[in-house]
Amino acid sequence: MSFDEIYNITLMQGFAGLSLFAVLLLMGLGLAIIFGQMGVINMAHGEFMTIGAYTIFLLSSLTESHAPGLMQAYFPFAILCAFIVAFAFGWLAEWALIRHLYKRPLDTLLATWGLSLAMQQAFRTLIGPKEVSPTLPDWLMGSWEVTEGLDIPINGMFVLGLTVLVTGGVLLALYKSRWGLRVRATVANRAMANATGINTTRTDRVTFAIGCGIAGVAGAAFTTIGSTGPTSGSLYIVDAFLVVTFGGAASLWGTVVSAFGIAQTQSISEFFLSGSMAKVLTLLLIVTILMLRPQGLFASKVRR
Amino acid sequence: MSDQHLPSSPRRKFMLGAAALPLALAMSRIGHAAALPTAQVNTTGLAVTDTEVVVGQLHSATGTMAISETGSIQAEQLAIDQINAMGGILGRKIRVIKEDGASDWPTFAEKSRKLLVNDKVATVFGCWTSASRKAVLPIFEKENGLLYYPTFYEGLEQSKNVIYTGQEATQQILYGLDWAKQEKSAKTFFLIGSDYIWPRTSMKIARKHVEAFQGGKIVGEEYYPLGHTNFNSLINKIKIAKPDCIFAAVVGGSNVAFYKQLKAAGITGARQFLLTLSVTEDEMLGVGGENFAGFYSSMKYFQSLDNANNKAFVEAFKKAYGPKAVIGDVTQAAYLGPWLWKAAVEKAGSFDVDKVVAASPGIELPTAPEGYVKIHENHHLYSKARIAEGQPDGSFKVVAESPELMVPDPFPKGYQ
């Protein structure tokens, strides 16, 4: 193999790790807000991602049949819609279910799991059991051929860009905005936050809905990579929890670092070992580190 | 089951034709309930009356597998409706009891016991995954039931109580590999599969065939967990190995991710030869024609097959389930089940499982949408192998067809 080829493969492999990092981070981000900041174990996180993905599918079918001229432009708009739809459903779920369970965090596990099953069956009944794929605009498909033999996937770059945007937005909102301040105050000490005049009920609802909205964006982005079916969410949920738990539940930076670590380990070991072995190795490594450091990579500095 | 106990068909014809003329009339293919009293066609207490015969249908209507099994449910129902419209079997209308295996293997076992023991069904059309078939097999053998199983699968199984209407592994693989060698002069192969029994067994057969019988070379063999959606590292490995042929058996949601990412990495039909065992018209809905265009699939049936049987079948299917419905390989195989059972029951002149099983080998179905099929003594079907090229609109164009029927060989010697 020539030097050029090794160089190209190394670059492409590096990008493979980066795009997996983007995928994992986007998956984990909404959960990091809900699980990390609020302590709600949201087993229906994957289904909120599926809602986002189905929104894209719906809009792509609508665009295709009613306004084929807009096929190249609908996608960014559809992602925004995915956020709004998932946000709305998150709001509803918090109002109907989650708010009654803040004092019983382990029961949220059961309740949201039930919610996830109900949502899966709703998808199956309303949309159909078959896997679907939205028609993507042409500019999102194929590869960017930098030089001969060096192909960078365009959908990978798109997901990476979107992840940077969303992560930046969340970090900014959480640490620089009034909402972020209220969230952090509620997380740190609910009673005291209430006493200082923060409407914790409202904060909780908005936070949960934003977490779900981001899950919707993640689901929307994944339509460029995979397909969507009623049970797609269950594929993502394990990885999402892995990323958040490994990073340290209450730390957003922890989620970023953990997503990066898991993605690189997975992608590099996949390159040198076989696919299933790589998964085993990655999980072993995570389990070992979590045994030595049960609080995750970044310890939370929250007084409970 | 041993073959000696089966009446061979020439002898049977002789008997019917000369020695037992009155019996032959009674057993003729347009048998009548009046001519065939229930006590005669049903000596083992099955749910058969003078006007009706009850059969079971056991698929996943809910859960993960509903995606795949819906087509089979529809095709079996269509065949049963058509048979009923023709007057049923031995003058009796077929009534179906539908059970939902819910993508859960113990549920499959429980429901199959219910169908056989409580409902006393004459036969069952059902199962899709090998795991569900393995779960119900001991029950079918113990209760002496009869199962028509539609999916192409890994082989290595043969039961008195099961008729396999899909291809076993060699029927799907060997012709494809030979075609790849002759038509595409492929010498090096990269094998990729999801990590469970069917892809692993299939790839084992493929490796054996390429290395021992074709003098080719395997330059990579990789398995990924079910549901895996990130194939970028694998794609880089493919780029290093530069195989003449990517030979793939990736299933489920992974399938879609695999082809989308191949395209995104610049591996398209125009630049790379790829042959797969796991993309039918059903999978194509998710994968999308633009991602699979120019790649090849090895199956026994494609919706675009150009023959009169298939045209009638496609028309009837679309009439029943809407113009957008697609028909994949397994859907067609599921459609064969009720027809094969009908032929066997009429040949046996009885619904008794033992007699139907004994009558099954040698049953021919010239009206099959895939063309002509015949049941082998090992309970699998003789059928043709076909290769088709994916088109940008998501359809398949058949480019090759095995000249002869492929003999089913569930325990291939030299491939173990």
Interface residues (C-beta under 8 A of the other chain):
Chain A: M1 E5 I9 M12 Q13 F15 A16 S19 L20 V23 Q121 R124 P129 K130 E131 V132 S133 T135 M141 G142 S143 E145 G149 D151 P153 I154 N155 G156 F222 T224 I225 G226 S227 G229 P230 T231 S232 L235 Q266 S267 I268 E270 F271 S274 G275 S276 A278 K279
Chain B: T62 G63 T64 A66 I67 T70 D195 E221 E222 Y223 Y224 P225 G227 H228 T229 N230 N232 S233 L234 I235 N236 K237 K239 I240 G253 V256 A257 K260 Q261 K263 A264 A265 G266 D282 L285 G286 V287 G288 E290 N291
